[in-house]
Amino acid sequence: MTLVVKIHSPLTKPILSLTLLLSLFFSAGCENSNRKPEYQVISGRTMGTSYQVKLAGNNLPHKTQPIKKEIDLRLERINQLMSTYFPDSELNRLNRTDSKWFPVSKETYFVIGNAQRISRDSGGAFDITVGALVNLWGFGNKIRADQIPDEKAISTLKNKLGYDKIMLNPDELLIGKKHPEITLDLSAIAKGYAVDSVAALLEKRGILDYMVEIGGEIKARGYKAENHPWVLAIEKPILESREVQRLVSLNDQGMATSGDYRNYFEKDGVRYSHSINPNTARPITHKLASVSVINPSTMIADGWATALMVLGPEKGYEIALREKLAAYFIYREKDGFVEKYTPDFEKYFIETKTRL
């Protein structure tokens, strides 16, 4: 079943961060009970953003510092493997190599392998070689120019890129590049992997009631208090403030959201989003404002949220149905916003009506 509802909202500058919005709802929990949830909070910085971990249940550590140290070490390792900002990260060394094959860690191979699968299943809408195009359009880790690239530069770069130019050797954990100038960027999937990795760390310690959030990508399991589930917010795609569009409850599931309404520039009245379509080598121009995906793997949710955002409201929804994804779309119409979701997403809603 698909619900379609119009939402009227103006577009101006953001006030709150999504992490703060989520934190407010994690704390409030939208509970009817006056009982204050009991949980421990661990927070810090990673991957150019913040992370927050909440621990609940009956098997909590007496002190959080030892587990925070473990979490920070785990996140530091992922950064050292997959960051595009650390010059000597494993990923950047792979990007710089002129060799046909490059040995990588089990973790990096796992993420790249899953990225390639999403690329194939999405018809190339998800592509970890698109980082050079993102930089060309001024949305990467270089100085933003807010300028439309030269047509020749776009065409030349597009011909050098493509997920089909990446080769995998699972027996020896090797990544191959068919063109030496190809560079890989895992930004659209690595945060989800990091969430899953921290969740696995907690479970190994016997903590089965938790919430892990890194830069808006989330995984939750169990309960934050007796009979009180983890309640998470999907925000409205507006710029004047951070407001809740939908509330969902997750148990042993991850959720990721991709949107085009906070990172873009305008030139001569045309809006250019940071979401680049690898097949056209240009920013997306369709009406989709945001898409959220729920999956047992936050990494998979992360990658598919990006892919569906690129595909747009019609093709993205069609692919989501085909892949049996739990996906929630908000797209623009001339008089406001419209939402729809796949049947697999409906069971996660806290409310039966849209909050207008």
C-alpha positions as CSV (number, residue, x, y, z in Angstrom):
1,M,0.0,0.0,0.0
2,T,1.2,3.5,-0.8
3,L,0.2,6.6,1.2
4,V,0.4,9.9,-0.6
5,V,0.0,13.0,1.5
6,K,0.8,16.7,0.7
7,I,2.9,18.7,3.1
8,H,3.1,22.5,2.8
9,S,6.4,24.0,3.9
10,P,8.5,27.1,3.1
11,L,12.2,26.9,2.3
12,T,14.7,29.0,4.3
13,K,17.9,28.5,6.3
14,P,18.4,25.6,8.7
15,I,18.5,26.3,12.5
16,L,19.1,22.9,14.3
17,S,21.3,20.0,13.4
18,L,19.7,16.7,12.5
19,T,21.8,15.1,15.3
20,L,20.2,17.5,17.8
21,L,16.7,16.8,16.5
22,L,17.3,13.1,16.8
23,S,18.7,13.5,20.3
24,L,15.6,15.3,21.4
25,F,13.4,12.4,20.3
26,F,15.8,9.8,21.6
27,S,15.5,11.5,25.0
28,A,11.8,12.2,24.9
29,G,10.9,8.9,23.3
30,C,7.4,10.2,22.7
31,E,6.3,8.2,25.7
32,N,3.0,8.5,27.5
33,S,4.7,7.3,30.8
34,N,6.3,9.8,33.1
35,R,9.1,7.3,33.9
36,K,12.4,8.6,32.8
37,P,14.3,6.1,30.7
38,E,17.5,4.8,32.2
39,Y,20.5,4.5,29.8
40,Q,24.1,5.5,29.4
41,V,25.3,7.9,26.8
42,I,28.6,7.9,25.0
43,S,29.4,10.5,22.4
44,G,32.3,11.9,20.4
45,R,33.6,12.9,16.9
46,T,34.4,10.8,13.9
47,M,34.3,11.0,10.1
48,G,34.0,14.8,10.2
49,T,30.7,14.5,12.2
50,S,29.5,13.4,15.6
51,Y,28.5,10.1,17.0
52,Q,26.2,9.1,19.8
53,V,25.7,5.7,21.4
54,K,23.0,5.0,24.0
55,L,23.2,1.9,26.1
56,A,20.2,0.4,28.0
57,G,19.1,-2.8,29.5
58,N,20.3,-4.8,32.5
59,N,23.8,-5.6,31.3
60,L,25.4,-2.1,31.3
61,P,29.0,-1.5,32.2
62,H,29.8,0.2,35.5
63,K,31.9,2.7,33.7
64,T,31.5,3.9,30.1
65,Q,35.1,5.1,29.6
66,P,36.5,1.6,28.7
67,I,33.8,1.0,26.1
68,K,34.1,4.6,24.8
69,K,37.8,3.8,24.2
70,E,36.9,0.7,22.3
71,I,34.4,2.6,20.2
72,D,36.9,5.3,19.4
73,L,39.5,2.8,18.5
74,R,37.1,1.0,16.2
75,L,36.1,4.2,14.5
76,E,39.7,5.4,14.2
77,R,40.5,2.2,12.4
78,I,37.7,2.6,10.0
79,N,38.8,6.1,9.3
80,Q,42.4,5.0,8.7
81,L,41.1,2.4,6.2
82,M,38.3,4.3,4.3
83,S,38.7,8.1,4.8
84,T,39.3,10.3,1.8
85,Y,40.6,13.0,4.1
86,F,43.5,11.1,5.6
87,P,46.4,11.1,3.1
88,D,47.7,7.7,4.2
89,S,44.4,5.9,4.6
90,E,44.2,2.5,2.9
91,L,41.6,4.0,0.4
92,N,43.8,6.9,-0.6
93,R,46.8,4.6,-1.1
94,L,44.5,2.5,-3.4
95,N,43.5,5.7,-5.2
96,R,47.1,6.7,-5.7
97,T,48.4,3.4,-6.9
98,D,49.4,2.8,-10.5
99,S,49.3,-1.0,-10.1
100,K,46.5,-3.0,-11.6
101,W,45.7,-4.7,-8.3
102,F,46.0,-3.5,-4.7
103,P,45.7,-5.6,-1.5
104,V,43.2,-4.2,1.0
105,S,42.0,-5.2,4.4
106,K,39.0,-7.5,5.0
107,E,36.9,-4.5,6.1
108,T,37.6,-2.3,3.1
109,Y,37.0,-5.2,0.7
110,F,33.7,-6.0,2.4
111,V,32.5,-2.4,2.0
112,I,33.7,-2.1,-1.6
113,G,32.1,-5.5,-2.5
114,N,28.7,-4.4,-1.1
115,A,29.0,-1.1,-2.8
116,Q,29.5,-2.8,-6.1
117,R,26.5,-5.0,-5.5
118,I,24.3,-2.0,-4.9
119,S,25.8,-0.3,-8.0
120,R,24.9,-3.3,-10.1
121,D,21.4,-3.7,-8.7
122,S,20.6,0.0,-9.0
123,G,21.8,0.2,-12.6
124,G,24.8,2.4,-11.7
125,A,22.8,5.0,-9.7
126,F,25.2,4.2,-6.8
127,D,28.8,4.5,-7.8
128,I,31.9,4.8,-5.6
129,T,34.0,6.2,-8.5
130,V,31.8,9.3,-8.6
131,G,33.9,11.3,-6.1
132,A,35.9,13.0,-8.8
133,L,32.7,14.3,-10.3
134,V,31.5,15.5,-6.9
135,N,34.7,17.5,-6.6
136,L,34.3,18.8,-10.1
137,W,30.9,20.2,-9.3
138,G,32.3,21.8,-6.1
139,F,30.7,19.5,-3.5
140,G,33.8,17.4,-2.4
141,N,36.7,18.0,0.0
142,K,38.1,20.8,-2.1
143,I,37.2,24.5,-2.0
144,R,33.6,25.0,-3.2
145,A,33.4,27.2,-6.3
146,D,29.6,27.3,-6.9
147,Q,30.4,27.2,-10.6
148,I,29.1,25.0,-13.4
149,P,32.0,22.9,-14.7
150,D,33.1,23.1,-18.3
151,E,31.2,20.8,-20.6
152,K,34.4,19.2,-21.9
153,A,35.7,18.6,-18.4
154,I,32.5,16.8,-17.5
155,S,32.5,14.6,-20.6
156,T,36.2,13.8,-20.2
157,L,35.9,12.8,-16.6
158,K,32.7,10.8,-17.1
159,N,34.5,8.6,-19.7
160,K,37.2,7.7,-17.1
161,L,34.7,6.7,-14.3
162,G,32.3,3.9,-13.7
163,Y,31.7,1.2,-11.1
164,D,32.3,-1.3,-14.0
165,K,35.9,-0.3,-14.1
166,I,36.5,-1.7,-10.6
167,M,37.6,-5.4,-10.3
168,L,37.3,-7.6,-7.3
169,N,39.5,-10.6,-6.3
170,P,37.8,-12.2,-3.2
171,D,40.4,-15.0,-2.9
172,E,43.3,-12.6,-2.2
173,L,41.3,-9.5,-1.1
174,L,42.5,-7.5,-4.1
175,I,40.9,-4.4,-5.6
176,G,41.7,-3.7,-9.3
177,K,41.3,-0.6,-11.3
178,K,40.9,-0.8,-15.1
179,H,42.0,2.8,-15.4
180,P,44.8,4.2,-13.1
181,E,43.1,7.6,-12.7
182,I,40.0,6.0,-11.1
183,T,39.6,7.0,-7.4
184,L,37.1,5.5,-5.0
185,D,35.0,7.4,-2.4
186,L,33.2,5.4,0.2
187,S,31.5,8.4,1.8
188,A,28.0,7.3,0.9
189,I,28.4,3.9,2.6
190,A,31.2,4.0,5.2
191,K,29.2,5.8,7.9
192,G,26.6,3.0,7.7
193,Y,29.3,0.4,8.0
194,A,30.8,2.2,11.0
195,V,27.4,2.1,12.7
196,D,27.1,-1.6,12.1
197,S,30.7,-2.1,13.4
198,V,30.0,-0.3,16.6
199,A,26.7,-2.2,17.1
200,A,28.6,-5.5,16.6
201,L,31.2,-4.3,19.2
202,L,28.3,-3.7,21.7
203,E,26.7,-7.1,21.1
204,K,30.0,-8.8,21.6
205,R,30.1,-7.3,25.0
206,G,26.6,-8.6,25.7
207,I,24.8,-5.3,25.3
208,L,21.7,-6.0,23.4
209,D,19.7,-2.8,24.1
210,Y,21.3,0.1,22.3
211,M,21.1,2.9,19.8
212,V,24.1,3.9,17.6
213,E,24.1,7.1,15.5
214,I,26.8,8.5,13.3
215,G,26.1,11.6,11.3
216,G,22.4,10.7,11.1
217,E,22.9,7.0,10.1
218,I,21.3,4.9,12.9
219,K,20.9,1.4,14.2
220,A,18.8,0.4,17.2
221,R,18.2,-2.8,19.0
222,G,16.1,-3.8,21.9
223,Y,14.5,-1.2,24.2
224,K,15.7,2.0,25.9
225,A,13.6,1.1,28.9
226,E,11.1,-1.6,29.8
227,N,8.5,-1.8,27.0
228,H,9.7,1.5,25.5
229,P,11.1,1.1,22.0
230,W,13.7,3.4,20.4
231,V,11.8,6.1,18.6
232,L,13.6,7.8,15.7
233,A,12.7,10.9,13.7
234,I,12.6,11.4,9.9
235,E,12.8,15.1,9.3
236,K,10.8,17.3,7.0
237,P,12.8,18.4,3.9
238,I,12.7,22.1,4.8
239,L,15.4,24.6,5.5
240,E,13.9,27.0,8.0
241,S,14.1,24.5,10.9
242,R,14.6,20.8,11.7
243,E,11.1,19.4,12.1
244,V,9.8,15.9,12.4
245,Q,7.9,14.5,9.4
246,R,7.5,10.9,10.6
247,L,8.4,8.8,13.7
248,V,9.5,5.2,13.3
249,S,10.5,2.5,15.8
250,L,13.4,0.2,15.0
251,N,14.5,-3.1,16.7
252,D,17.7,-4.7,15.2
253,Q,17.4,-2.5,12.1
254,G,19.4,0.3,10.7
255,M,18.1,3.5,9.0
256,A,19.8,6.0,6.6
257,T,18.4,9.1,4.9
258,S,19.6,10.9,1.8
259,G,18.4,14.4,0.8
260,D,19.1,17.2,-1.6
261,Y,17.9,20.2,0.4
262,R,20.9,21.2,2.5
263,N,23.9,20.9,0.3
264,Y,23.4,22.7,-3.1
265,F,24.1,25.9,-4.9
266,E,22.1,28.1,-7.2
267,K,23.3,29.6,-10.5
268,D,21.1,31.8,-12.7
269,G,18.0,30.6,-11.0
270,V,18.9,26.9,-11.3
271,R,19.4,24.7,-8.3
272,Y,22.4,22.2,-8.4
273,S,22.2,19.4,-5.8
274,H,25.3,17.7,-4.3
275,S,23.7,14.4,-5.4
276,I,25.4,13.5,-8.7
277,N,23.9,11.1,-11.1
278,P,26.8,8.9,-12.3
279,N,25.0,8.1,-15.5
280,T,24.7,11.7,-16.6
281,A,27.7,13.1,-14.6
282,R,25.4,16.0,-13.5
283,P,23.5,16.9,-10.3
284,I,20.0,15.4,-10.0
285,T,17.1,17.5,-11.3
286,H,14.1,15.5,-10.3
287,K,11.5,16.3,-7.6
288,L,12.7,13.9,-4.9
289,A,13.7,15.8,-1.7
290,S,14.7,12.9,0.5
291,V,14.5,9.2,0.9
292,S,14.9,7.0,4.0
293,V,15.8,3.3,3.9
294,I,15.5,0.7,6.7
295,N,17.5,-2.5,6.6
296,P,19.1,-4.9,9.1
297,S,22.4,-3.5,7.8
298,T,22.9,0.2,8.2
299,M,25.6,0.0,5.5
300,I,23.1,-1.4,3.0
301,A,20.5,1.2,4.0
302,D,23.1,3.9,3.6
303,G,24.1,2.9,0.1
304,W,20.5,2.3,-1.1
305,A,19.3,5.7,0.3
306,T,21.9,7.3,-2.0
307,A,21.0,5.2,-5.0
308,L,17.2,5.8,-4.6
309,M,17.9,9.6,-4.2
310,V,19.7,9.6,-7.5
311,L,17.0,7.5,-9.2
312,G,14.2,9.8,-8.3
313,P,10.6,9.4,-7.1
314,E,9.3,7.2,-9.9
315,K,12.3,5.0,-10.9
316,G,13.5,4.9,-7.3
317,Y,10.2,3.7,-6.0
318,E,10.1,1.1,-8.8
319,I,13.5,-0.2,-7.9
320,A,12.7,-0.2,-4.2
321,L,9.7,-2.4,-4.8
322,R,11.7,-4.7,-7.0
323,E,14.4,-5.1,-4.4
324,K,11.8,-5.4,-1.6
325,L,13.4,-2.4,0.2
326,A,11.7,-0.6,3.1
327,A,11.9,2.9,1.6
328,Y,10.2,6.2,2.4
329,F,10.1,9.0,-0.2
330,I,9.3,12.8,0.1
331,Y,9.2,14.6,-3.2
332,R,8.2,18.1,-4.4
333,E,5.1,19.2,-6.1
334,K,4.2,22.8,-7.1
335,D,2.0,23.4,-4.0
336,G,4.1,21.5,-1.4
337,F,5.6,18.1,-0.7
338,V,4.2,14.6,-1.2
339,E,5.2,11.4,0.6
340,K,5.0,7.8,-0.3
341,Y,6.5,4.6,1.0
342,T,6.9,0.9,0.0
343,P,4.8,-1.7,1.8
344,D,7.9,-3.0,3.7
345,F,8.3,0.5,5.3
346,E,4.8,0.8,6.8
347,K,5.3,-1.5,9.7
348,Y,8.0,0.8,11.2
349,F,5.7,3.8,11.6
350,I,4.8,4.9,15.2
351,E,1.8,6.9,14.0
352,T,-0.9,6.0,11.5
353,K,-1.2,9.6,10.2
354,T,1.3,12.0,8.8
355,R,2.3,14.8,11.2
356,L,1.4,18.0,9.3
